[in-house]
Amino acid sequence: MPVTFRVDPRSPDPAVVRQAAQLVRDGLVVAYPTDTLYGLAVDPRNADAVRRLYDLKGRPESSALTLIGADVAQARAAADLGATAAAAG
């Protein structure tokens, strides 16, 4: 069952952010607003969570997903990067 948290972008409540982070750690999918529409977040190291994301998006697992990280080291810790992506960092 979906759970909704309201976050004030100017003053986010740390407790709410911790709750959302815990959901991701638990292997669930978290939707968050972006400048265009929304994003879906999962722990990329959790195969069940990634499969859940593909199912929600209705996409085959052969399709690429966007990986957002704070820096290249974080991205490398989360995924196996191809030669082109690894060279960029």
C-alpha positions as CSV (number, residue, x, y, z in Angstrom):
1,M,0.0,0.0,0.0
2,P,1.5,3.4,-0.9
3,V,2.6,5.7,1.8
4,T,2.8,9.5,1.3
5,F,5.1,11.9,3.0
6,R,5.0,15.6,2.5
7,V,8.4,17.3,2.3
8,D,8.8,21.1,2.4
9,P,11.6,21.7,-0.2
10,R,12.7,24.8,1.6
11,S,12.9,23.1,5.0
12,P,12.8,19.3,4.8
13,D,12.0,17.5,8.0
14,P,15.0,15.2,8.7
15,A,12.7,12.6,10.2
16,V,10.6,12.3,7.0
17,V,13.8,12.0,4.9
18,R,15.1,9.3,7.2
19,Q,11.8,7.4,6.8
20,A,12.0,7.6,3.0
21,A,15.7,6.4,3.2
22,Q,14.6,3.5,5.4
23,L,12.0,2.5,2.8
24,V,14.7,2.4,0.1
25,R,17.0,0.4,2.4
26,D,14.1,-2.0,3.0
27,G,14.0,-2.7,-0.8
28,L,10.9,-0.6,-1.6
29,V,10.5,2.1,-4.3
30,V,10.2,5.7,-3.3
31,A,8.8,8.3,-5.7
32,Y,10.0,11.9,-5.5
33,P,9.3,15.1,-7.4
34,T,11.7,16.5,-9.9
35,D,11.8,19.6,-12.0
36,T,9.9,17.8,-14.8
37,L,7.7,15.2,-13.2
38,Y,8.9,12.6,-10.7
39,G,11.7,10.1,-10.1
40,L,11.6,6.6,-8.7
41,A,14.4,5.6,-6.3
42,V,15.6,2.1,-5.2
43,D,18.8,0.7,-3.8
44,P,20.6,-0.3,-7.0
45,R,22.5,-2.9,-5.0
46,N,19.3,-4.7,-4.1
47,A,18.3,-7.0,-7.0
48,D,14.7,-7.4,-5.7
49,A,14.3,-3.7,-5.5
50,V,15.6,-3.2,-9.0
51,R,13.3,-5.9,-10.4
52,R,10.4,-4.2,-8.5
53,L,11.3,-0.9,-10.3
54,Y,11.4,-2.6,-13.7
55,D,7.9,-4.1,-13.0
56,L,6.5,-0.7,-11.9
57,K,7.9,0.9,-15.1
58,G,6.6,-2.0,-17.2
59,R,10.0,-2.3,-18.8
60,P,12.2,-5.3,-19.7
61,E,15.3,-5.7,-17.5
62,S,17.4,-5.3,-20.7
63,S,16.4,-1.6,-20.7
64,A,18.8,0.9,-19.1
65,L,17.9,2.8,-15.9
66,T,19.2,6.1,-14.8
67,L,21.7,6.0,-11.8
68,I,22.0,9.1,-9.8
69,G,25.0,9.4,-7.4
70,A,26.7,12.2,-5.5
71,D,29.9,11.4,-7.2
72,V,31.7,8.8,-9.4
73,A,32.8,6.8,-6.4
74,Q,29.2,6.5,-5.2
75,A,28.1,5.4,-8.6
76,R,30.9,2.8,-8.8
77,A,29.9,1.4,-5.4
78,A,26.3,1.1,-6.6
79,A,26.7,-0.5,-10.0
80,D,29.0,-2.2,-12.5
81,L,29.9,0.6,-14.9
82,G,30.6,0.0,-18.5
83,A,34.0,1.1,-20.0
84,T,32.6,4.4,-21.3
85,A,30.9,5.3,-18.0
86,A,34.0,4.3,-16.0
87,A,36.3,6.4,-18.2
88,A,34.2,9.5,-17.6
89,G,35.0,9.4,-13.9
